[in-house]
Amino acid sequence: MHQLDPAGLPAHVDRLYRAAWALCGSPTDAEDLVQETFARVLSGPRILRGRDELAYLLAALRNTYISDRRRASRRPVFTARPIEDLPLESRDQAGAPEGAFEASEVLAAIAQLPEDFRMALIAVDIVGLSYGEAARALGTREATITTRIYRARSQVARRLSPVEQPPGQAPRRREGTGA
């Protein structure tokens, strides 16, 4: 057992931000979630049982996200104008708008996954934990993580792939998208 070193937290910011973006589906909400997670983690000394700070921070991020969602669900929501009227946010990444667009599509598809699938995919593919580390961080078996990741990747691929249509037929709707 050892104490979490606050000086080592900046090394994990990028990975946690990507995980938060996949959870929230919004880059601004992701920034807020990472900031709130760090505020909670730094509010007092944290004792880690293992050596993996990243797994601990991912669990803290997940718990912060769930707590914030529960808190928000108890508040009434008021919108000043319809969502269609809101301006689209532009996030160019170092002069590569195509890459930023693709990344936002992938993260939006991940954000639509069921909670269990989303957390497994975030832990392994975005944060970079091994299957064993992800299983420990999420409190499940490694075989369960393997299954959830396979299913999550399949769902994301289906959401991102164009609908194929044979020549001469009307366009088909994708299942589960409502489009």
TITOR-130459 format. One line per 10 residues: their letters; for each residue z, y, x of C-alpha. Coordinates in pm, 1 decimal, padded with zeros to 6 digits. Each point is the difference from the previous one (the first is absolute). Layout:
TITOR-130459
a) Z,Y,X | ...
//
This chain:
TITOR-130459
mhqldpaglp) 00000.0,00000.0,00000.0 | -00082.4,00349.0,00118.0 | -00010.3,00350.9,-00137.0 | -00327.7,00158.6,-00111.6 | -00108.8,00253.3,00260.9 | -00107.4,00326.0,-00170.6 | -00200.2,00096.6,00309.3 | -00230.2,-00299.4,-00056.3 | -00092.5,00090.0,-00357.9 | -00300.2,00225.3,00082.8
ahvdrlyraa) -00180.9,-00304.6,00143.5 | -00011.9,-00149.6,-00351.9 | -00112.4,00306.5,-00197.4 | -00372.7,-00085.4,-00015.7 | 00051.5,-00357.3,-00115.8 | 00257.2,00101.1,-00259.2 | -00228.6,00279.0,-00123.0 | -00285.4,-00247.4,-00054.1 | 00239.2,-00236.4,-00178.5 | 00128.5,00285.0,-00217.3
walcgsptda) -00354.6,00110.5,-00083.2 | -00084.8,-00351.4,-00111.2 | 00314.4,-00007.1,-00213.9 | -00045.6,00341.3,-00157.7 | -00376.3,00030.0,-00005.9 | 00026.2,00364.4,00102.2 | 00021.3,00150.9,00349.2 | 00233.2,00280.6,-00105.3 | 00234.0,-00239.7,-00179.0 | -00011.4,-00222.2,00309.3
edlvqetfar) 00112.3,00288.2,00221.0 | 00289.0,00070.7,-00236.3 | 00096.8,-00368.6,-00010.2 | 00007.9,-00034.3,00379.6 | 00202.7,00319.1,00030.0 | 00247.6,-00118.5,-00265.1 | 00027.4,-00341.1,00168.3 | 00078.0,00155.8,00337.8 | 00253.5,00234.0,-00161.3 | 00179.1,-00297.5,-00153.9
vlsgprilrg) -00014.3,-00208.6,00317.4 | 00126.1,00287.0,00215.7 | 00279.2,00093.1,-00240.7 | 00233.4,-00243.5,00172.1 | 00017.9,-00264.2,00270.5 | -00204.4,-00312.4,-00075.4 | 00083.9,-00339.2,00147.1 | -00293.8,-00238.1,00040.3 | 00058.3,-00374.1,00012.7 | -00327.9,-00076.7,00174.1
rdelayllaa) -00203.4,00191.0,00253.7 | -00276.3,00108.9,-00239.3 | 00036.6,00367.0,-00093.7 | -00340.2,00007.2,-00172.3 | 00096.1,-00274.1,-00246.7 | 00321.0,00187.4,-00078.4 | -00189.4,00327.0,-00052.6 | -00255.8,-00172.0,-00224.3 | 00282.0,-00139.1,-00214.8 | 00158.7,00347.6,-00011.1
lrntyisdrr) -00336.8,00152.9,-00097.9 | -00043.7,-00256.6,-00277.9 | 00353.4,00056.4,-00130.5 | -00046.9,00378.0,00006.4 | -00329.5,-00035.7,-00187.9 | 00157.9,-00221.2,-00266.8 | 00301.8,00230.6,-00036.7 | -00223.4,00305.2,-00033.4 | -00217.5,-00173.0,-00261.8 | 00304.3,-00100.7,-00202.9
rasrrpvfta) 00137.5,00351.8,00018.5 | -00336.7,00149.0,-00100.2 | -00036.8,-00239.0,-00293.4 | 00316.9,00143.5,-00154.8 | -00136.7,00356.3,00006.8 | -00245.1,00138.4,-00253.5 | -00345.8,00073.9,00138.2 | -00173.1,00326.2,-00087.7 | -00355.2,00079.7,00103.4 | -00142.3,00348.7,-00016.2
rpiedlples) -00361.6,-00115.0,-00015.4 | -00191.8,-00325.8,-00025.7 | -00041.9,-00203.4,00316.4 | -00378.4,00035.7,-00020.3 | 00037.9,00375.6,00056.4 | 00199.0,-00035.2,00322.7 | -00188.5,00066.2,00325.1 | -00072.9,-00296.3,00226.1 | 00186.3,00002.6,00329.1 | -00215.3,-00008.4,00310.1
rdqagapega) 00137.6,-00171.3,00309.8 | -00244.5,-00015.8,00287.5 | 00120.5,-00205.3,00295.0 | -00124.7,00150.2,00325.4 | -00344.7,00082.4,-00134.0 | -00054.6,-00343.4,-00160.4 | 00003.6,00062.7,-00375.2 | -00160.1,-00339.7,-00071.5 | 00287.9,-00178.4,00171.7 | 00255.3,00209.3,-00186.0
feasevlaai) -00173.9,-00075.1,-00330.2 | -00010.1,-00374.0,00069.4 | 00364.9,-00001.8,00106.8 | 00103.2,00182.9,-00316.2 | -00196.7,-00249.4,-00212.6 | 00165.0,-00296.1,00172.0 | 00348.2,00150.3,-00030.3 | -00061.9,00083.4,-00366.1 | -00107.1,-00360.9,-00062.4 | 00314.9,-00123.5,00175.2
aqlpedfrma) 00213.3,00234.1,-00211.0 | -00136.0,-00169.9,-00316.2 | 00116.5,-00347.2,00108.3 | 00303.4,-00163.9,-00159.8 | 00321.2,00087.6,00186.6 | 00046.6,-00336.0,00177.6 | -00359.5,-00014.9,00121.7 | 00001.3,00366.6,00103.5 | 00319.5,-00030.2,00206.4 | -00121.1,-00313.6,00181.8
liavdivgls) -00335.9,00159.9,00081.6 | 00162.1,00322.5,00118.0 | 00248.8,-00184.8,00219.9 | -00263.3,-00209.8,00177.5 | -00327.6,00194.6,-00007.2 | 00120.7,00359.0,00009.0 | 00336.4,-00007.5,00175.8 | -00100.8,-00289.6,00226.7 | 00290.3,-00238.4,-00049.6 | -00051.6,-00370.3,00060.1
ygeaaralgt) 00016.0,-00230.5,-00301.9 | 00351.1,-00106.9,00101.7 | 00119.8,00358.8,00044.9 | -00152.0,00098.6,-00333.4 | 00170.3,-00293.5,-00170.4 | 00338.2,00103.9,00140.6 | -00055.3,00368.3,-00086.1 | -00102.6,-00082.5,-00358.0 | 00257.4,-00276.1,-00050.7 | -00240.5,-00286.0,-00066.0
reatittriy) -00151.9,-00306.2,00170.3 | -00282.6,00023.4,00251.6 | -00220.9,-00225.3,-00215.8 | 00047.4,00240.7,-00289.5 | -00111.0,00289.6,00220.3 | -00312.2,-00195.8,00099.2 | -00092.8,-00061.3,-00363.3 | 00070.1,00357.2,-00108.0 | -00207.3,00144.4,00283.2 | -00294.6,-00227.9,-00081.6
rarsqvarrl) 00010.4,00099.3,-00367.0 | 00053.7,00368.8,00078.3 | -00293.5,00009.5,00240.0 | -00218.4,-00174.0,-00257.8 | 00092.6,00253.4,-00268.8 | -00061.6,00295.8,00231.6 | -00337.1,-00143.8,00103.2 | -00099.4,-00046.7,-00365.3 | 00098.0,00357.1,-00083.2 | -00197.1,00141.6,00291.2
spveqppgqa) -00311.8,-00215.0,-00027.8 | -00291.5,00125.9,-00205.7 | -00078.3,-00187.3,-00318.8 | -00297.7,-00227.9,00054.7 | -00251.0,-00028.9,-00280.1 | -00302.2,-00228.6,-00024.2 | -00336.9,00174.7,-00038.1 | -00087.3,00090.4,-00358.5 | 00356.9,-00012.2,-00134.1 | 00220.3,00282.9,-00118.0
prrregtga) 00286.9,00099.3,00229.9 | 00313.2,-00211.9,-00037.5 | 00352.4,00130.1,-00011.2 | 00242.6,-00110.8,00268.6 | 00294.4,-00196.2,-00136.6 | 00329.7,00182.4,-00003.7 | -00140.3,00341.9,00090.7 | -00076.6,00133.6,-00345.8 | -00321.6,00145.4,00140.6
//
